Amino acid sequence: MAVSIATTHVGSLPRGPELTPLLLARDHGEPYDAEAFDAAVQTAVDEAVRKQVEAGVSIISDGELGKVGYSTYIIERLSGFGGDSPRKPALDLAPLPEFREKLAGIMGAQEFTRASCIGEVKLVNLEPLRDDIRRFRSSLDRHGGGTKAFMNSASPGLITAFQSNAFYPTHEAYLGDLADAMRPEYEAIVAAGFDLQLDCPDLAMSRHTGYQDMDEAGFLKTIEANVEALNAATANIAPERMRMHICWGNYEGPHDHDIPLARIMSIILKARPATILFEAANPRHEHEWIVWRDADLPDDKILAPGLIDTCSNYLEHPELIAQRIERFAAIVGPERVIASTDCGFGTFAGYGKIDPAVTWMKLRALREGADRAAARL
């Protein structure tokens, strides 16, 4: 029987020079034309859907093009957030001020609002999600050709890592209200016919960023609580309708403070989503395919390894992609492998190193590599 390897990506796509100023203006609370904003996002989503289909992507997204960023967008949907708090540099970048300056020049300025939790968290506005769903459905009807689709959403733990707690007495109390507040978003995405992707870099990246002041034992306890909150918030959604993304940060740094995958694997596997997207292409984490090989993986888990590096404009050769796929197919079988990317191509508006044209080249290479692997498997 012929083998087919599906391809996907982590979700975010470059927003472009037309859309970025509009997203930042809205994020900063500046006046903007709502109709012009909606039209601009719709045009961008149409183009993103068309290009994903042309590149041969099997499971596509709206590119998160209506959001300023994958984690901070929640401040327009939930109460309890305010201010613009500076963040500490990541532990690997902290001793390298000259490199940080150089990196900012390459990646772009992070101009989005960095709010903190300063009050009770409740859902107050689901309309932006309904707009995202409406625009994506419209684009799929015109350009999708029946392609399977997913939409991203911030996990409760991710929100705590980006929007620090200055209100709740405990991390668990903050998580509890976040789970209740985000549950309608999660369920609405699935009810609209899309798979739900929960973005969970809190389970890895936050060890050296948002949770860097914790010791390792404290970090592990915290992310265990984050997974429990994620599971509670998605209790009404079937695991096979969910994906989760784990990463150590979509930036080109030393990454010598990244927590090893082996230390967090048991916690990752407690999460309900069936499909796990994770970094497996960049020089700091490609070797960890053996951790997946040696893990006691439940039979219902689907592996979506990153086979494309989203921090480099190098175009991966399809043969390299095929070889990477074969490693994971040998672990769980080709029917439980989806070829993916390490991270998003545009995690925040105006921020990112990958040239937009290279994004589509990389996704086409991913398709060709998946076809090569399928032919051999």
Stockholm file with secondary structure:
# STOCKHOLM 1.0

chainA/1-377         MAVSIATTHVGSLPRGPELTPLLLARDHGEPYDAEAFDAAVQTAVDEAVRKQVEAGVSIISDGELGKVGYSTYIIERLSGFGGDSPRKPALDLAPLPEFREKLAGIMGAQEFTRASCIGEVKLVNLEPLRDDIRRFRSSLDRHGGGTKAFMNSASPGLITAFQSNAFYPTHEAYLGDLADAMRPEYEAIVAAGFDLQLDCPDLAMSRHTGYQDMDEAGFLKTIEANVEALNAATANIAPERMRMHICWGNYEGPHDHDIPLARIMSIILKARPATILFEAANPRHEHEWIVWRDADLPDDKILAPGLIDTCSNYLEHPELIAQRIERFAAIVGPERVIASTDCGFGTFAGYGKIDPAVTWMKLRALREGADRAAARL
#=GR chainA/1-377 SS CCCCCEECCCSCCCCHHHHHHHHHHHHTTCCCCHHHHHHHHHHHHHHHHHHHHHTTCSEECCTTTTSSBTTGGGGGTBSSEESCCCCCCCTTTTTCHHHHHHHHHHHCCCCSCCCEECSCCCBCCCHHHHHHHHHHHHHIIIIITTCEEEEEEECHHHHHHHSCBSSCSSHHHHHHHHHHHHHHHHHHHHHTTCEEEEECGGGTGGGTTTTTTSCHHHHHHHHHHHHHHHHHHTTTSCGGGEEEEECSCSSCSCCTTCCCHHHHHHHHTTSSCSEEEECCSSTTTGGGHHHHHHSCCCTTCEEEEBCSCTTCCCCCCHHHHHHHHHHHHHHHCGGGBEEBCSSCSCSBTTBCSSCHHHHHHHHHHHHHHHHHHHHHC
#=GC SS_cons         CCCCCEECCCSCCCCHHHHHHHHHHHHTTCCCCHHHHHHHHHHHHHHHHHHHHHTTCSEECCTTTTSSBTTGGGGGTBSSEESCCCCCCCTTTTTCHHHHHHHHHHHCCCCSCCCEECSCCCBCCCHHHHHHHHHHHHHIIIIITTCEEEEEEECHHHHHHHSCBSSCSSHHHHHHHHHHHHHHHHHHHHHTTCEEEEECGGGTGGGTTTTTTSCHHHHHHHHHHHHHHHHHHTTTSCGGGEEEEECSCSSCSCCTTCCCHHHHHHHHTTSSCSEEEECCSSTTTGGGHHHHHHSCCCTTCEEEEBCSCTTCCCCCCHHHHHHHHHHHHHHHCGGGBEEBCSSCSCSBTTBCSSCHHHHHHHHHHHHHHHHHHHHHC
//
